[in-house]
């Protein structure tokens, strides 16, 4: 049945002979893309027990605190959508009820199933947006189409990021390999975590990021294998490419896991690494994750900071959403069992 539970969360699932895809009702997170051939779900399952954001109470506050990230962290799984913030709210926005990365990651979605497709819809009362997503299985691939609708009579700057995060058992900092169609990149200027190893604010040619100690570079096609380590880098996608992508490959499961999209839709890929560096709750120096977060904005930052930044590496850091208008984007998840990582991944021909 499509209506189900996943880790004690309300959810919907669709599956075929190759994949099972599960989406949580609250937050609309793509919690799993389980490859039946490889026997693994690459997407992030945090080491803490998640719960419904609507049930956030004293028990959750004890673990997650009461800051702007608390309700997001209590429910986060796999791939969540940041809309219309990528980062934290301002103090005034937080006082008005806005949380980190916006409402789309915590509110309950209206989800229906039609054969091999899930239809997900979310009215966003604070942002005055409507968000729609369809998820369709095509063999070992997944087609995702999204639409953001502006209910106001004002044009507005929009942050819209696919917050895709990987974790063990698929992710191993020592062995998992990565490829992406980027050309330039920049390390975030601040908030590099508790164990930063890259030079803050440094711009560089992809994939060789300068180390903080000045002794060489880190090839970001690999994670830093030894813990603790933390970093955040924004990579600019190659704008002239027909399609851009990132791929993660595990030599243990032999699964190549990729996202493919048009660079005009999402020109940035944010790469966040957490390797047992965060000492505070709920992390407790235990979390291992790598975010591969593609979107309209390079860095998680406030709306004001995003607008004031304007451009980075000669590329806009947000999109304009027309008054009473809409923006759409289509992208694919591709899976393949292979003995080596593909250097490039193309857009499937199926529409």
N, C-alpha and C positions, 0 to 999 in steps of 0.2 A: 504494500500500500504506500502511496506517495506521502501521506501524513504519518509522521513517525516521531520518535525521540532520538536524540543523539547526545550522549554523555548527560542524560537527564534533562536535556533542553528540548523544547518544542521545535520541530523541524519538518521539512519535506525532503524526500529523496526521489530521484529518478535513476534508472540504471539500464544498461544493456549488457551484452556479452563482454564488453571491454572495461567499462567504468561504472562506478556509482558516485553520483554527485549529491551532496546533502547541503541544504541551506537552512540556517536557523530562522525561526519566525522573528524573534526579537533581535534586532540589529541587522538582519538579512545577510549574515556572514556565510560565505561559501566555506563550510567547515571541513569538507573533505572532497577530494577528487581521488577516489580510491582506484588504483590500477589493479585490475584482477590478474593481469599477466605478471606484474611485478610483486603483487601482494603488499603494497604500501600506499599510504596517503602522505604525500610530501608536505601538506600544509600544516601550519602551526597548531599544535595542541599544547597550550601552556602547561607547565609542571604543577600549577595550582588548579583547583577545581573551579570551573566557571559556573556561573549561575545567571538567571534571567536579570537583565538590568532593571526591570519593573519590580523585582523583589529585593532591590538593594535596601539593606537595613543595618542594624547594629553589628551583626555577624560579619557582613561584607565590609563595613567601615573599619572593623578591627584589622582586617587583612589589607584593604586597599586604601584606607584613609578616606578623607572627605574632600579631596581636591578635584580639579576639573577633569582629571583622567580616571577617577575612581569607577564610575559606572561603566566606562568603556573597558577598563581592564577586567572588571568582574565578568564581563560577557564575551571577551574577545576570543575569536577562533579564526584560524586560516586567513581568509581574504575578506576584509571589510572595506567599505567605500567611505572615503573622507569627502564630505560635501556639506556646506559650501565653505568649509574650513579645512586647511591642511596644517594642523598645529593647534595651539591653544587659543582660547578666546581671550579677549581683553577683559580687564576687571569688570567693566560695565556689562559686557556680553555675558560673562559668567554670572553676575548678579541677576541678569534677566533669564537665566536658565540654560544658556548655551554651554555645551561640554566640549572637551578636546575632540578635534576632527569632525565636529558637527553632529547633528541629530541622526543622520542616516545610519550611524553605527550602533544606535541604542534603541530606537523606536521599533514597535512591532509592525511588520509588513503584512499586507494582504497578499497571500500566495495561493495560486491555483495551479493545478496540473492538467496538462493536455498531452497524453501519450508520452513522448520523450522530451517534453518541454515544460519548464516551470515559468509561470508568469508572476512577477513580483512587483508590487506597487506600494509606494510610500508617500502619503501627504506629509509635508514637513511644516508644521504650524509656525515655528519661530522664524525660520528662513523664508517662509511663504513660497516654497518650491514644491513641485511634485517630481518624484523620481520613479522611473519605470525601468524594469530589467526583464529580459527574457533569456533563459538559459536552455539551450537545445543540444542534445547529444547527437554526434555524428561519428559512429564507430569509436575510435580511440581519441577523438577530438571533441571539444566543447565550444559551441558558438554562443557568444554573449553579445546582446544588443542592449544599449542603455539610452535613456532619454531623460534630460533635465528640463523641466518646464517652469518658466518664470510666471508667477501669478500676479506680479506687481506691474505697475505702469512705469517702472524705472529700469533703465539699463543698469547692470550691476557687474562688478568684478567677481569672477568665479574661480574658486579653487576646487578641483575635482580630481581625486587621486585614488587609484586602486591599491589599497594597502595590503599587498600580498606578502605573507611571511611564511618562511619554511622553518622546520624544526626536526630534531631527531624523531624517529629512527632514520628517516631519509637523509637529514642533514648531519654531516660529520665535518667539523672544522678542519680536520686533518686530510680528508680525502675527497669531499664533494667539490666538483669543478663547475665553473660558470663561464658563459659566453654572452655577450650582448653587442648589439650594433650601435655603439656609441663612438664619438670621436674626441670630445673634450669633456672635462669634468672639473669639479671644484669641491674641496672639503668644506664642510660647514664651518662658520667662523667661531661658533661657541656651542656649548652644550654637547660636547663630544662624549659624555659619559664619564664614568669613574676611572677608566683605564684607557685613555686615548693613546693611540699609537701613530696617528697621521698628523701632519703639520696643518694646524687650523688655518682656514681661509685660503689655502694654497690652490691655485688653478694648475691643471696639468693635462698632458695628452693621455687619453685613455689607453691602457689600463694601469699605468705605473704611477702610483700616488706617493709623493714624498713622505718619508718617515719623520716623525716629530723630533727625533734625536739628530736629524741631519745626516744619518748614515745610510743613504741609499733610498730605495723605493720598495713599496709593496705592490705586487701584481694582484690586482683586485679580481682576477679570474679565479683566485683562491681566497679563502678566509685566512686570517692569521690563526694558525693552529693552536698556539699555546695561550692559555688563559692566565689572568684575566685580560680581556681586550674589548674595546668598544670603539665605534667610529660611525660617521655618517658622511656620505659622499653623494653629490648630485651629478649624474652623467647626462650629457646632452645627446639625444638621439640624432642619427644622421638624417638631416631634414630632406635630402634628395632621394632617400631610399624609398622604394615602393612600399615596403613594410619593414618594421623594426621589431626586435624581439629580445627576450632574454631566455636563456636555457640554464637549468641546473641539472647536473648528471651525477648519480650515485654509482660508484663502481660496485657496491655491494648488491643493490637491488637491480642494477643495470638499467634503471629507468632514467630517460631523458624527459624532463618536465619543462615545458616552454609556454610562454605567453607571446602572442604575435598581434601587432596592431599597426595602425597608420600613424606616422610621426606627426601629422597635422592635428590629430586628435589629442595625443599625449606626447609632448616633446621631451619630457624629462623622465629619468629613472632615478629614484632615490634608493640608495643602498645603505641599509642600517645593519650594523653588526652588534650583537650582544653575545659575548662569550664569557659567562660567569663573572661579570664585572660589577653588576649592581648589587649593593649590599643591603638595600632597604627592602621592606615588604612591598609586594609579595615575591620579589626576585630572590633575595637571600643568597646571592652568589651562586645560584643554581641554573638560571635561565641560559639556554643556548638557542639562538635564533638568528636568521638573516632575513631582513625585509628587502623585497625587490618591488619597490613601490612606484609604479609608473603613473604619471598624471600631468596636469597642466602647470604644476609648480615644482620648483627644485627642492625647497627646504620646508620642513614643518615649522611654521612661524605664524605670528598673528596676522590678521587681515591687514592691519595698518602697515606692518613691516613688509608684507607681500607686495602691497601697492607701492610703497615707497621704494622698494627694490626695483620694481618695474621690469628690468631686464638683467640677465646674467648670461655671459658668454654670447652676447648679441642675440639672445632668445627671450621672448616674453615670459614672465613668471606667473601669469594668470590669463584667463580668457574673459571676454566680455559676453555676457548673456543678454540678448536683446529684451527690451520691454515687451511683456506679454508674449515672449518668444521662447524658443527651445534650442537646445544643442543635443546632438546625438553622437554616439560612438559605438563602433563594433570591434570586437577583438576575439581572439581564439585562445583556448588552452589546448595544447597539443602534447600527447604522450607517446612514447615509443620505447620499447625495450631494445637496447643496443649495447655493443661492447665498447663504444667510445662516444665521447660527446660530439654532437653535430656542431660544426663551426657556424653554420647559418641555418635558420628555420624559415620556411616560406609560408605565405598565407595560403590556406587550402582554397581549392577552386569552388567548393560548395558555397552557395550564398544562402 
